[in-house]
Amino acid sequence: MDDCAFVFAGTQLATHAGALRNEMQKLEVELKFVGAEPDRLEQQLIERGARLGGTMSQADEYFAHPQRNFAETDEALRVRSEGDRRVLTYKGPKLPGAVKIREEIEVDVGAGQESGLKRILDQLGFRSVAVVAKTRRSWQLTYAGRDLKVEIDDVQHLGSFVEIESVTDAQSVAATEAAILQLALELGLGRASKASYLGLLLGAKREDRGDQT
């Protein structure tokens, strides 16, 4: 193969790899609202054809990276415990927008493998930061052509919240964002927040300690 052909083949490979990454990348599009009236909200969801996914208890343990500050890089790594299920999740930096948009990568961990997973994280230098515990009631509906989840959360130490979210690809972010904002308006939800539960929990703990830094 001559140099020109080699460069051409390399360019084709790079283009294909880039397209594959874009295809595989999943973005979480989400908006959180403080406070909720569950009975009224659930009746509104039923009227819109929403389906109840179930009620579950979740414990999200977040980890700090040994060499970079996730608070500065706007990333997150967590292990979610939900019954016998364990899920390792990486969340990338938030992207610009009226709602919270970020890359999300999730890997299911086999039952009984949690201790091994945490040993690996410990050996790599990751440190447990906090556990966010909540009870979640999850609804699913199709709205404005988008598959959305409406999560009604009772978060320990923080109170009640509602999240509207969807996981989509880059090409569908704008349509998903518009659907979430329109549904929130129709449901009459309260004050929106792009903060994470971890950020809110750590902030509350600092206030309890009287830490002004």
N, C-alpha and C positions, 0 to 999 in steps of 0.2 A: 504494500500500500504506500503510495507517494504521500508527501507532506500535505498537499492540498486535500487529498481524500481523507487523510487521517484527521485533519482539522474539521472537515465537514462532518465526518462520523462522530467526532467528539461533540460538535455543536448539536447534532441531532440527539445524541444521548442526553446532553445537559437539558435540552428543551423538553424531552420526554420526561426526564426526572422531575423537572420543575412542574410540569403539568400534573404528574402523578402526586406530587406533594400537595398541590392546590386541591386536587380531587379528594385526597385523603384527609386534609385538614378540616377539622370540625370546629366551629365557633359556637360558643355558648352566648346566647343573646338573652339578657335577663334584666328585669327591673323589680326592685323591692319596694314595698310600701309599709309604713309604720302603722301599727294598729289594724284591727279587723273586727267586723261584726259577722262571725262565721255563719249564723243562721240566715241572715239576709243575703250574704254573698253566695252561699251554697244554693239558695233558691234561685238567684239570678243565673247561676251557672246551669242549673237543671233546665231552666227555661230556654237556654241557648244550646241544649243538647249535650251538655258535658257529661262525661262518664266518670264515676268515682273509681280511682285506682286503688284506694285503700288507705288505711291509717297505720303508721309505723313509727317506731322509736329509732332515732338515729344518733350516733355519737361520732363526731368528726374530730379526729386527732390531727393537729397541724404540726409540721416539722420545719425547723430552721436549717438552712443550708450551711455547711461548715465553712464556706469561703465567700459567699456573697449574701448580701442582706436582702431578703425577699421583700422587706418593707420598702426598700429603695428601688428594687427592680420590678416591683409590682407583680410578683409571682406567688404561687402558693403550691404546697405539696401536702396532701392529707391522706389519711386512711379512714374510710367510712365503715363503721360497723352498723349493720342493719340485720337483726336476727342472726342467722348463721352466715350471712353474706359479708364479705370484706372486699372493698374496692379501693385501689390505689389511684389517686387522681392528681394530675398536674394541671395547674391553671396558669396560662401565660399572662403577660401584661395586658391591661385594659386598653382597648382601642377607642379613638374619639367617637362620640355619639351621645344622643340623649339617653340611651339605655346602656347598661353594662355589656360590653362585647369583648370576649377574650377567647383564645384558643383553649380547648379542654381535651385532655387525653386521659382516658380511663382504662384500667386493667382490672378485671375480676381476679381476686385471689382465692384459691381453693379453700374449702372449709377445713379448718384446723391448721391453716398455714400462717395465721396471723403472727404467731411468735417468731417464726422463721423470717417473715418479712421485716419485722421490727428489729431483729438481730442484724439483718443485712443493712438496714438504714443506720443502725447504731455503729456498725463496723465502718461504714462510709463517713461517719462523722455527723450525721443528721441528729438534731436534738429536738425532743418533743417540747412544744411551746404551750399549747393549750388544747382543751377538749371542748367543743361546742356540742351541747346535748339539746335535743329538741324532739318534740312530737310533731309529726307531719301528716297532714291529711291532703292527699293528692288527687286532683281532678285533671282530666284530659278532654280537650275539645278541639275541633277544627273551626277556625275563625279566620275570615278573610283569606281563605285558601291556605292557611298555615296551621300546622299541628302544634298546639300550645299546651303547656302544663300550667295549672294554677295550683300553687302549693300554699296551704294555710298552716303556718308554723307557730308553735308555742315554744319559744326558745328559753331555756333555763337562764335565769339572771337577766334576761333582756326583755321578755314579754312577747306580744303577739305581732306577727308580720304576715304579709302576703307576698308571694313571689310569682310573677308571670315569666315563663322562660320557654326557650326552645333551643335545640341544637341543630345547626344548619351549616351550609357551605357558604363560601365568601360571596357567591353570586346572589344568594337569597337573603343576605343580611338586611338590606334596605327594606324589603317587603316584610320581613319578620319584625323588624323594629317598628315599622308603621302599624302592623297588626297589634303588637303589644301595647303601644301607646293608645290606639283607638279603643281596644278592649278595656284598658284601665279607665279611660274616660267614661265609657258606657257603664262600667261597674261602680263608678263614683268612689274610687279608692282614694285614700288620704295622701299624706305627704310621701313623696318618692325619695328613695335614698339609693345611691350607687355604692355605699359602703358594704363591706362583707361582714358576716356575723363575727368572724374572728377579729376584725378591726374594731367593731362595736364592743365586743367583749373585753378586749385588751384596754380600750379606752375607758370602759366602766371600771375596770380594776385599778387603773391609774387614778381615776377620780376618787375611788374608795381609799386609796393610800394617800391622797392629797398630793400626788406627784404632778407638778406643774410643767415638767420637761416634755 
